[in-house]
Amino acid sequence: MSFLTNDAPPREDNSEPFLDAVISMTSNDSGGYVGVSALRNSDIMAAVKIIAGDLAANPIEYSDKHIATMLNKNPNDFMTAYAFKFSLAANMLLNGNSFARIERNNSGQVTGLKLIPNSCMVVAYDDDGEAPEYTYTPTDGKAQKLNPMDVLHFKAFTQDGYKGISPLFSLRDELAIQKTGNKLIRGFFQSGVQGTGILKINKSNLDVKAREAIRDKFQAANSGDNALQTIVLDEDTDYSTLQVNTDVVKYANSSDWTTRQVAKAFGLPPERLGVENEHSNQSQSNVAYLQQTLTQYFAAFSSELDMKLSTGDNRFSFNTDRLFSADPESMLKLAAEGLQGGIYTTNEAREKLGLPPVDGGNEVMESLNYTPLSNLANYQNNHTTKGNEVNNG
């Protein structure tokens, strides 16, 4: 029996979230989930916010109005639909897994969806591929076994189909480099205008502790808020600065390599994290973001919803109109192409643009001349009848 997470009491966030990600996949340590400490990195924060935000903001479409309303308005009595879906997506991205309990009444009807923190869920599965076992332990209650069909378990990347793996797992080295670069920059500016230097005490023979004490006092007096003050030395003391290679600091401050690596791991176009991309415009970026990034995350959510909540041939899907609403040119182009291709009626195309319906706008248009198919047929019949009358005359 293998374990994904553990039901031991949650502890304070580990300062090394990447170690957490490794632990969560190799043991049943009580810290088998990534805490919010991972969000101290601005690139990780931006990636999670963008993806989770779009998963939460784009409506989920389903034929059952009761289920659709629950997913898009009130999943339970304590959360908004946006907060519910955002939390599920954020946990999936940071931990590799996220969980929600499906609550049902005595007749089996779904009455609510409850978010389950990763720290309160244990998932065990047999190596033979048997159904996983979900054990939920509330912070103030006893452990309880949950039916797998009553647990929504979202995972975007998985090797075995049971447990998810976070993109953070692939970023340990890259973010360690970024952290080192940020530390270098911070240390450079904290040292003030003096930088690294040599303090020489003449005519003395100091032991190690004495030298460290003099160094610490000198740094305290001439760094930080005191960096621009005048240095006063006696005749037995000399101070000289060492030249600092500022090119290293400039590179560490300007390099976008780690940001690109974060974008790659999360499947984001680099420009979504503020990295300039000269080969794409806003419209192309939106399309690439939808096709290359969101499609896989939408599928992770919709396939789980299909398995646990759908009935018959009904399927869940995401409405992505919002992604293009900020770009009127793209919206107009998509609506026009849908109308020309016979996909939309005139009123459906106008609805995409936020325009009111018009009379006669509910018929499908013929793709070549925009003529309603019924009118085109009447025109062809009349034209053929008149032609025959002329020929007979």
C-alpha angles and dihedrals in degrees: 000000000000127000130217100186138358136240096217115125111286116253134206115292115278113243088224105057093175089063087052090054091053093046092051090060100041108039146009095255114158090242094058095138136065116252130210090275088091088067091066085087108083094213092053090046092051094046094049092044093051098046097037090044093055093044088053098042100047109083120242112231123213135156094236104080093200093057093041091052091049092053095044103034119014119005090169141349095271108041137057116232090247094053091045096052093039091054092049092050094045092051091047091053097043100037103022090238138062131181141205129178119229108221118205136182125234092278092054096253115145110249103170150346119234125197114233117205114233089237091062098050131080118189117193127179138178120248087231090069099256121158113289121252118228118204115188119196115185115210090247102032148056126280114269132189115235128206108248089230089059094056125077105210113186122194128163099192124030137162100194103024093248108072129038129224123216122231085236088075090071096045103061097106096039094051091044087058091048091049091051091050092050090048090052092052093046092049092048094055095039090058089061125207093327096067115176115345148158121250110198122196110199126212094015140106107209127184123225096268093049092050092049092048092051091046093050093049092047092050092047091052096046108034138065111014090358095053095106096048123108116268115228119199133175125231093268094056130076128182127193130172127232116228111252119213099233091185088077090053092047091051093048090049097046105035114111095185096108091046089055090049091053090049090050094050092051092041093243126146104249093239089065087069094047098267111138115243113189094188099067139050128210095273093048090047092053092050092047091047091052096044101038103032118018096039092068093045091046088051091051089056100037095047091053091047090048091053098045105029112020124097129206114338094333116126136192121237140170123244105225100183090110091065090067099034091095090057109063092183092057092044091052092047093049093047092048093048091049091051094046092047093052092246096114132037117227092261092047090052090047090050089056088057094045093251126139120254122263132214113275092014098120097079124095111251124228108249098230106048103010091240116147108254092236092052091045091054092049091048092051092048093049092046092051092048093051091047092054092049091055093048092049091050 
